Amino acid sequence: MTSPLPTGRRTRVRRRSALALAAAATAALTLSACGTGTTDSTAKTGASSGNSAAKSAETDTVTLLDDTELALPAKEPAALFFFSVGCGECAGGAKSLDTAAKAFGDKATFLAVDMDPSESPATIRQFLDYIKAPSLPATVDKGAALSRRYQVAALSTLIVVDPQGKVTYRATDPSADQIQAALKKAGA
């Protein structure tokens, strides 16, 4: 009984197949992890159920990378950008958030929310340094608390939350101008 392929060739075929599968899996994960790049300016408030509306009145305390705490919703409108260091598309949105933060000062709250709990504070700081936004407040979304609360499922998503906790704007990879306009509409 003879084998259809010589042993060395069979090993190469298996290796190539495994590499092709790994590449396809990586591409699928990367494409599904980052946002689509389209903007949805309609407000999604989560008010369709009584529980979501009641939940928006609650205040969460978030611990930032520098170990200070931030209350959400804040006394002023807040812009939250959901990202991961490994999401290439997220760098532009995080930079836009930082640009808007510098323009608005203390008229609004700004927060970069890392959705990957395995990323260390040091890695996140390196990312913020790389995009030239080292002073941008950031946190890790441990237990996906903020993602669940504000119904964020995709990376590179920005939401604006008014002081009452209502999401007034939702977009994927917005520009600094879009963030600023949304904050003005929310009362900043």
C-alpha positions as a printed NumPy array, in Angstrom:
array([[  0.   ,   0.   ,   0.   ],
       [  1.498,   3.334,  -1.024],
       [  0.734,   6.781,   0.28 ],
       [ -0.661,   9.273,  -2.272],
       [  1.911,  11.906,  -1.2  ],
       [  5.486,  11.493,   0.004],
       [  5.935,  12.198,   3.73 ],
       [  7.857,  15.485,   3.257],
       [  5.314,  16.815,   0.8  ],
       [  2.417,  15.806,   3.075],
       [  4.015,  17.788,   5.924],
       [  4.386,  20.875,   3.724],
       [  0.736,  20.619,   2.618],
       [ -0.408,  20.345,   6.245],
       [  1.786,  23.287,   7.256],
       [  0.45 ,  25.451,   4.41 ],
       [ -3.126,  24.498,   5.265],
       [ -2.582,  25.395,   8.917],
       [ -1.013,  28.738,   7.967],
       [ -3.877,  29.516,   5.58 ],
       [ -6.441,  28.722,   8.29 ],
       [ -4.569,  30.867,  10.832],
       [ -4.392,  33.775,   8.379],
       [ -8.108,  33.476,   7.59 ],
       [ -9.011,  33.364,  11.282],
       [ -6.84 ,  36.4  ,  12.023],
       [ -8.388,  38.352,   9.157],
       [-11.914,  37.445,  10.265],
       [-11.232,  38.502,  13.848],
       [ -9.598,  41.751,  12.769],
       [-12.413,  42.691,  10.413],
       [-15.133,  41.86 ,  12.919],
       [-13.368,  43.621,  15.805],
       [-12.997,  47.047,  14.249],
       [-15.948,  49.238,  13.318],
       [-17.239,  49.55 ,   9.788],
       [-16.313,  53.183,   9.362],
       [-19.891,  54.319,   8.797],
       [-21.459,  56.928,  11.016],
       [-24.871,  56.607,  12.568],
       [-25.902,  59.977,  13.934],
       [-29.248,  58.812,  15.228],
       [-29.392,  58.628,  18.986],
       [-29.74 ,  55.182,  20.458],
       [-30.802,  55.684,  23.998],
       [-31.761,  52.233,  25.138],
       [-35.082,  53.684,  26.284],
       [-37.029,  50.961,  24.543],
       [-37.273,  49.03 ,  27.781],
       [-38.058,  50.351,  31.207],
       [-34.942,  48.771,  32.714],
       [-32.579,  50.567,  30.325],
       [-34.207,  53.92 ,  30.987],
       [-33.982,  53.419,  34.728],
       [-30.386,  52.247,  34.417],
       [-29.338,  55.433,  32.627],
       [-30.09 ,  57.45 ,  35.782],
       [-27.545,  55.422,  37.791],
       [-23.994,  56.672,  38.24 ],
       [-20.989,  54.402,  37.691],
       [-17.554,  55.138,  39.071],
       [-14.732,  54.252,  36.702],
       [-11.086,  53.922,  37.755],
       [ -8.713,  55.544,  35.274],
       [ -5.202,  54.361,  34.413],
       [ -3.745,  56.909,  36.847],
       [ -5.931,  55.401,  39.637],
       [ -8.204,  58.454,  39.863],
       [-11.955,  57.931,  39.665],
       [-14.496,  59.351,  37.262],
       [-18.292,  59.324,  37.691],
       [-20.454,  58.528,  34.677],
       [-22.706,  60.116,  33.72 ],
       [-20.765,  63.255,  34.591],
       [-22.025,  66.726,  35.484],
       [-21.299,  67.717,  31.888],
       [-21.723,  65.755,  28.64 ],
       [-19.216,  62.949,  28.184],
       [-17.588,  61.516,  25.063],
       [-16.575,  57.861,  25.453],
       [-14.483,  56.18 ,  22.762],
       [-14.312,  52.366,  22.845],
       [-11.061,  50.951,  21.479],
       [ -8.368,  48.318,  21.734],
       [ -4.646,  48.791,  21.269],
       [ -4.69 ,  46.047,  18.624],
       [ -7.325,  47.803,  16.489],
       [ -5.516,  49.81 ,  13.829],
       [ -8.642,  51.764,  12.921],
       [ -9.043,  52.884,  16.546],
       [ -5.942,  55.107,  16.5  ],
       [ -7.69 ,  57.734,  14.363],
       [-10.784,  57.816,  16.573],
       [ -8.727,  58.078,  19.76 ],
       [ -6.703,  60.923,  18.238],
       [ -9.968,  62.681,  17.276],
       [-11.17 ,  62.289,  20.864],
       [ -7.967,  63.872,  22.148],
       [ -8.271,  66.767,  19.679],
       [-11.862,  67.397,  20.811],
       [-10.783,  67.181,  24.461],
       [ -8.149,  69.858,  23.941],
       [-10.681,  72.111,  22.199],
       [-13.383,  71.726,  24.878],
       [-11.32 ,  71.739,  28.046],
       [-13.511,  71.199,  31.113],
       [-16.836,  71.837,  29.309],
       [-17.122,  68.083,  28.717],
       [-15.707,  64.798,  29.998],
       [-13.566,  62.646,  27.702],
       [-12.727,  58.987,  28.213],
       [-10.973,  56.353,  26.11 ],
       [-12.369,  52.937,  27.091],
       [-10.171,  49.922,  26.306],
       [-12.47 ,  46.969,  25.598],
       [ -9.699,  44.35 ,  25.962],
       [ -9.247,  43.509,  29.66 ],
       [ -5.986,  41.685,  28.912],
       [ -4.222,  44.892,  27.834],
       [ -2.079,  46.344,  30.583],
       [ -2.1  ,  49.999,  31.632],
       [  1.495,  50.249,  30.363],
       [  0.445,  49.003,  26.909],
       [ -2.442,  51.47 ,  26.809],
       [ -0.118,  54.326,  27.83 ],
       [  2.285,  53.328,  25.031],
       [ -0.635,  53.431,  22.571],
       [ -1.67 ,  56.894,  23.809],
       [  1.938,  58.096,  23.537],
       [  2.166,  56.649,  20.007],
       [ -0.908,  58.606,  18.837],
       [  0.414,  61.702,  20.657],
       [ -2.437,  61.767,  23.186],
       [ -0.653,  60.988,  26.483],
       [ -3.005,  63.128,  28.594],
       [ -6.228,  61.518,  27.313],
       [ -8.059,  59.907,  30.265],
       [ -8.363,  56.153,  29.755],
       [ -9.726,  53.095,  31.511],
       [-10.005,  49.36 ,  30.943],
       [-13.595,  48.129,  30.645],
       [-13.287,  45.335,  33.196],
       [-16.222,  42.969,  33.066],
       [-17.488,  44.933,  30.029],
       [-19.519,  47.11 ,  32.403],
       [-19.459,  50.236,  30.218],
       [-19.881,  48.269,  26.987],
       [-23.003,  46.607,  28.369],
       [-24.402,  49.739,  29.967],
       [-24.138,  51.771,  26.77 ],
       [-24.753,  48.84 ,  24.388],
       [-21.425,  49.086,  22.572],
       [-20.486,  45.943,  20.655],
       [-17.856,  47.187,  18.174],
       [-14.449,  48.719,  18.552],
       [-13.862,  52.272,  17.31 ],
       [-17.295,  53.343,  18.59 ],
       [-17.832,  56.757,  20.147],
       [-20.865,  57.686,  22.212],
       [-21.855,  60.986,  23.77 ],
       [-23.746,  60.749,  27.048],
       [-25.63 ,  63.724,  28.47 ],
       [-25.587,  64.522,  32.225],
       [-28.813,  62.522,  32.69 ],
       [-27.114,  59.393,  31.304],
       [-28.893,  59.377,  27.931],
       [-26.829,  58.435,  24.877],
       [-27.36 ,  61.351,  22.489],
       [-24.88 ,  60.385,  19.772],
       [-23.28 ,  57.19 ,  18.486],
       [-20.734,  56.9  ,  15.668],
       [-17.937,  54.732,  14.371],
       [-14.511,  56.37 ,  14.049],
       [-15.746,  59.988,  14.173],
       [-13.737,  63.104,  13.407],
       [-12.933,  65.698,  16.068],
       [-15.461,  68.067,  14.455],
       [-18.216,  65.434,  14.691],
       [-17.401,  64.816,  18.357],
       [-17.458,  68.537,  19.126],
       [-20.792,  69.056,  17.327],
       [-22.338,  66.114,  19.2  ],
       [-21.113,  67.479,  22.539],
       [-22.579,  70.911,  21.774],
       [-25.948,  69.278,  21.003],
       [-25.711,  67.436,  24.34 ],
       [-25.273,  70.712,  26.217],
       [-21.517,  71.351,  26.384]])
